[in-house]
């Protein structure tokens, strides 16, 4: 029997896709982001094993809220694509039973062709681009950004609807050339329905402390509204450079 390793779930999510959503957080992630507010999702062996029917029974009582708001099911993590077979079957089943909208929240650390069956039953991909500069990406997450950028290109080439999200940490994401480069990259993609900057926050620091781990961003403040406005302006400027070049 197919089972997924689940970290947690949320029945009334409002920031993880359109409408009100059931959000399933999968256990396991290969990135080690310095700002991660859920480092307890990293382990590949923790969490609770659940069958498809057990997850479906958690969703069913709230269907009226999801349908009336234009919402649905979002699977996040951790990194959801590490358990692609389970998520694929879950998406297939909620579409077959209830015709629910499906959203995949991913860091992009997988290959489009390898998870194509999952992407074929995904209505929206929420793609987190951690950093456009590879060296800085490695320092921030422990991994190169090559896979993430390739995933974005794959989604673009296959015209898959995506939202791109970018966590902004002062001192890490404020370089002007990086922001322009990110904008140019996004400007070259198809099917990007939305881009948003997520301001860094310290709400997950206590989890690092509970795990006995050193929090490398100790003392780093959340960005100001002016910093976020500047970042958005530079990213948009980079995007417009690509648009202008293609006219």
KELONU-532624 format. One record per residue (C-alpha): residue number from 1; z, x, y. Coordinates in steps of 0.2 Angstrom, whole numbers, always signed. Each point is the difference from the previous one (the first is absolute). Last residue first. Example, Ala and Ser with C-alpha at 12.3 -4.5 7.8 and 13.67 -1.06 7.14 Angstrom:
BEGIN
+-----+-------+-------+-------+
!   i !    zz !    xx !    yy !
+-----+-------+-------+-------+
!   2 !   +36 !   +68 !    -5 !
!   1 !    +3 !    -6 !   -17 !
+-----+-------+-------+-------+
END
This chain:
BEGIN
+-----+-------+-------+-------+
!   i !    zz !    xx !    yy !
+-----+-------+-------+-------+
! 247 !  -146 !   +50 !  +217 !
! 246 !    +8 !   +11 !   -13 !
! 245 !    +7 !   +13 !   +12 !
! 244 !    +9 !   -14 !   +10 !
! 243 !    +9 !    -7 !   -15 !
! 242 !    +5 !   +17 !    -5 !
! 241 !    +7 !    +4 !   +17 !
! 240 !    +8 !   -17 !    +0 !
! 239 !   +11 !    +4 !   -15 !
! 238 !    +6 !   +16 !    +9 !
! 237 !    +4 !    -9 !   +16 !
! 236 !    +9 !   -13 !   -11 !
! 235 !   +11 !   +13 !    -8 !
! 234 !    +4 !    +7 !   +17 !
! 233 !    +5 !   -16 !    +7 !
! 232 !   +10 !    -5 !   -15 !
! 231 !    +9 !   +17 !    +1 !
! 230 !    +4 !    -2 !   +18 !
! 229 !    +7 !   -18 !    -2 !
! 228 !   +11 !    +6 !   -14 !
! 227 !    +7 !   +14 !   +10 !
! 226 !    +2 !   -12 !   +15 !
! 225 !   +10 !   -12 !   -11 !
! 224 !   +11 !   +14 !    -5 !
! 223 !    +0 !    +8 !   -17 !
! 222 !   +15 !    -1 !   -11 !
! 221 !   +11 !   +15 !    +1 !
! 220 !    +1 !   +15 !   -11 !
! 219 !   +18 !    +5 !    -3 !
! 218 !    -1 !    +3 !   -18 !
! 217 !   -19 !    +1 !    -5 !
! 216 !    +3 !   +11 !   -15 !
! 215 !   +12 !   -12 !    -9 !
! 214 !    +9 !   +11 !   -13 !
! 213 !    +3 !    -9 !   -16 !
! 212 !   +16 !    -6 !    -7 !
! 211 !    -8 !   -16 !    -7 !
! 210 !   +12 !   -11 !   +11 !
! 209 !    -4 !   +11 !   +15 !
! 208 !   -19 !    -2 !    -3 !
! 207 !    +4 !   -19 !    -1 !
! 206 !   +10 !    +0 !   +16 !
! 205 !   -15 !    +7 !    +9 !
! 204 !   -11 !   -15 !    -3 !
! 203 !    +3 !    -9 !   +16 !
! 202 !    -5 !   +16 !   +10 !
! 201 !   -16 !    -7 !    +8 !
! 200 !   -18 !    +6 !    +3 !
! 199 !   -11 !   -11 !   +10 !
! 198 !   -14 !    -9 !   -11 !
! 197 !   -17 !    +2 !    +8 !
! 196 !   -12 !   -13 !    -4 !
! 195 !   -18 !    -2 !    -4 !
! 194 !    -9 !   -16 !    -5 !
! 193 !   -15 !    -7 !    -9 !
! 192 !    -7 !   +17 !    -5 !
! 191 !   -16 !    -6 !   -10 !
! 190 !   -10 !   +15 !    +3 !
! 189 !    +6 !   +18 !    +4 !
! 188 !    -7 !   +12 !   +13 !
! 187 !   +11 !    -6 !   +14 !
! 186 !   +16 !    +3 !   -11 !
! 185 !    -5 !   +19 !    -2 !
! 184 !    -4 !    +1 !   +19 !
! 183 !   +17 !    -8 !    +4 !
! 182 !    +9 !   +12 !   -12 !
! 181 !    -9 !   +15 !    +9 !
! 180 !    +6 !    -6 !   +17 !
! 179 !   +18 !    -2 !    -6 !
! 178 !    -1 !   +17 !    -8 !
! 177 !    -7 !    +8 !   +16 !
! 176 !   +13 !    -8 !   +11 !
! 175 !   +15 !    +7 !   -11 !
! 174 !   +13 !   -14 !    +0 !
! 173 !    +2 !    -3 !   -19 !
! 172 !   +13 !   +13 !    -6 !
! 171 !   +11 !    +3 !   +16 !
! 170 !    +4 !   -19 !    +2 !
! 169 !    -4 !    -9 !   -17 !
! 168 !   -13 !   -13 !    +0 !
! 167 !    -3 !   -10 !   -16 !
! 166 !   -19 !    -4 !    -2 !
! 165 !    -6 !   -16 !    -7 !
! 164 !   -18 !    -4 !    -5 !
! 163 !    -4 !   -18 !    -4 !
! 162 !   -14 !    -2 !   -13 !
! 161 !   -14 !   -12 !    -6 !
! 160 !   -11 !    +8 !   -13 !
! 159 !   -18 !    +5 !    +5 !
! 158 !    -3 !   +11 !   -15 !
! 157 !    -4 !   +15 !   +11 !
! 156 !   +15 !    -4 !   +11 !
! 155 !   +12 !    -2 !   -15 !
! 154 !    -7 !   +17 !    -7 !
! 153 !    +1 !    +8 !   +17 !
! 152 !   +19 !    -5 !    +2 !
! 151 !    +3 !    +6 !   -18 !
! 150 !    -8 !   +17 !    +4 !
! 149 !   +11 !    +1 !   +15 !
! 148 !   +15 !    -3 !   -10 !
! 147 !    -5 !   +12 !   -14 !
! 146 !    -3 !   +14 !   +12 !
! 145 !   +16 !    -2 !    +9 !
! 144 !    +8 !   +15 !    -9 !
! 143 !   +17 !    -3 !    -8 !
! 142 !   +19 !    +4 !    +4 !
! 141 !    +1 !   -14 !   +12 !
! 140 !    +3 !    +6 !   +17 !
! 139 !    -3 !   +19 !    -2 !
! 138 !   -16 !    -5 !   -10 !
! 137 !    -6 !   -12 !   +13 !
! 136 !    +3 !   +13 !   +13 !
! 135 !   -12 !   +12 !    -9 !
! 134 !   -12 !   -14 !    -3 !
! 133 !    -1 !    -7 !   +18 !
! 132 !    -4 !   -18 !    +0 !
! 131 !   +18 !    -5 !    -4 !
! 130 !    +9 !   -14 !   -10 !
! 129 !   -14 !   -12 !    -2 !
! 128 !    +7 !   -15 !    -7 !
! 127 !   -13 !   -12 !    -7 !
! 126 !    +3 !   -19 !    -1 !
! 125 !   -13 !    -6 !   -12 !
! 124 !    -5 !   -18 !    +1 !
! 123 !    -8 !   -13 !   -12 !
! 122 !    +4 !   +10 !   -16 !
! 121 !    -7 !    -6 !   -16 !
! 120 !   -15 !   +13 !    +0 !
! 119 !   +12 !   +13 !    +6 !
! 118 !   +10 !    -1 !   -16 !
! 117 !   -15 !    +2 !   -11 !
! 116 !    -6 !   +14 !   +11 !
! 115 !   +16 !   +10 !    -3 !
! 114 !    -9 !   +16 !    -6 !
! 113 !   -15 !    -2 !   +10 !
! 112 !   +10 !    -1 !   +16 !
! 111 !   +10 !   +15 !    -4 !
! 110 !   +19 !    +2 !    +3 !
! 109 !   +12 !    +5 !   +14 !
! 108 !    -5 !   -13 !   +12 !
! 107 !   +17 !    -3 !    +7 !
! 106 !    -1 !   -18 !    -6 !
! 105 !    +4 !   -18 !    +5 !
! 104 !   -11 !   -11 !   -11 !
! 103 !    -2 !   -18 !    +6 !
! 102 !    -4 !   -15 !   -10 !
! 101 !    -4 !   -18 !    +7 !
! 100 !    +6 !   -13 !   -12 !
!  99 !   -12 !   -11 !   -11 !
!  98 !   +15 !    -8 !    -9 !
!  97 !    -2 !    +3 !   -18 !
!  96 !   -16 !   +11 !    -1 !
!  95 !    +3 !    +9 !   +16 !
!  94 !   +18 !    +3 !    -5 !
!  93 !    -5 !    +6 !   -17 !
!  92 !   -13 !   +12 !    +5 !
!  91 !   +11 !    +8 !   +13 !
!  90 !   +14 !    +2 !   -13 !
!  89 !   -13 !    +7 !   -13 !
!  88 !    -6 !   +13 !   +13 !
!  87 !   +18 !    +5 !    +5 !
!  86 !    +5 !    +3 !   -18 !
!  85 !   -16 !   +11 !    -3 !
!  84 !    +2 !    +9 !   +17 !
!  83 !   +18 !    +6 !    -3 !
!  82 !    -2 !   +16 !   +10 !
!  81 !   -11 !   -11 !   +12 !
!  80 !   +16 !    -8 !    +7 !
!  79 !    +7 !   +16 !    +8 !
!  78 !   +19 !    -2 !    +4 !
!  77 !    -3 !   -13 !    +3 !
!  76 !   -12 !   -15 !    +5 !
!  75 !    -7 !   -15 !    -8 !
!  74 !    -4 !   -14 !   +12 !
!  73 !    -2 !   -18 !    -6 !
!  72 !    -5 !   -15 !   +11 !
!  71 !    -1 !    -6 !   +18 !
!  70 !   -10 !   -12 !    +9 !
!  69 !   +16 !    -8 !    +7 !
!  68 !    -2 !   -17 !   -10 !
!  67 !    -4 !    +9 !   -16 !
!  66 !   +14 !   +13 !    +0 !
!  65 !   +13 !   -12 !    +5 !
!  64 !    -6 !   -13 !   -13 !
!  63 !    +0 !   +14 !   -14 !
!  62 !   +19 !    +4 !    +2 !
!  61 !    +7 !    -6 !   -17 !
!  60 !   -15 !    +9 !    -9 !
!  59 !    +2 !   +18 !    +6 !
!  58 !   +16 !    +4 !   -11 !
!  57 !    -8 !    -8 !   -15 !
!  56 !   -15 !   +10 !    +2 !
!  55 !   +10 !   +16 !    -1 !
!  54 !    +8 !    -5 !   -16 !
!  53 !   -16 !    -6 !    -7 !
!  52 !    -8 !   +17 !    +4 !
!  51 !   +14 !    +9 !    -9 !
!  50 !   +13 !   +10 !    +9 !
!  49 !    +8 !   +17 !    -2 !
!  48 !   +13 !    +4 !   +13 !
!  47 !    +0 !   +16 !   +10 !
!  46 !    +2 !   +18 !    -4 !
!  45 !   -12 !   +10 !   -10 !
!  44 !   -14 !    +5 !   +12 !
!  43 !   +13 !    +5 !   +13 !
!  42 !    -7 !    -2 !   +18 !
!  41 !    +7 !   -17 !    +4 !
!  40 !   +17 !    +6 !    +4 !
!  39 !    -8 !    +9 !   +15 !
!  38 !    -2 !   -17 !    +8 !
!  37 !    +0 !    +4 !   +19 !
!  36 !   -12 !   +14 !    -2 !
!  35 !    +0 !   +11 !   +16 !
!  34 !    -3 !   +17 !    -9 !
!  33 !   -13 !    -8 !   -11 !
!  32 !    +2 !    +6 !   -18 !
!  31 !   -16 !    -6 !    -8 !
!  30 !    -2 !    -3 !   -19 !
!  29 !    +8 !   -17 !    +1 !
!  28 !    +9 !   -11 !   -13 !
!  27 !    +7 !   -18 !    -1 !
!  26 !   -10 !   -14 !    +6 !
!  25 !    +5 !   -11 !   +14 !
!  24 !    -6 !   -18 !    -1 !
!  23 !    -2 !    -9 !   +16 !
!  22 !    -2 !   -19 !    +0 !
!  21 !    -9 !    -4 !   +16 !
!  20 !    +1 !   -11 !   +15 !
!  19 !   -16 !    +1 !   +10 !
!  18 !   -12 !   +15 !    +1 !
!  17 !    +5 !   +17 !    -8 !
!  16 !   +16 !    +9 !    -2 !
!  15 !    +9 !    -4 !   +16 !
!  14 !    +7 !   -18 !    -3 !
!  13 !    +8 !    +2 !   -18 !
!  12 !   +10 !   -16 !    -6 !
!  11 !    +3 !    +3 !   -18 !
!  10 !    +4 !   +18 !    -1 !
!   9 !    +0 !   +10 !   -16 !
!   8 !    +8 !   +16 !    -7 !
!   7 !    -3 !   +17 !    -9 !
!   6 !   -11 !    -7 !   -14 !
!   5 !    -7 !    +9 !   -15 !
!   4 !   -13 !   -11 !    -7 !
!   3 !    -2 !    -7 !   -17 !
!   2 !   -15 !    -4 !   -11 !
!   1 !    +5 !    -7 !   -17 !
+-----+-------+-------+-------+
END
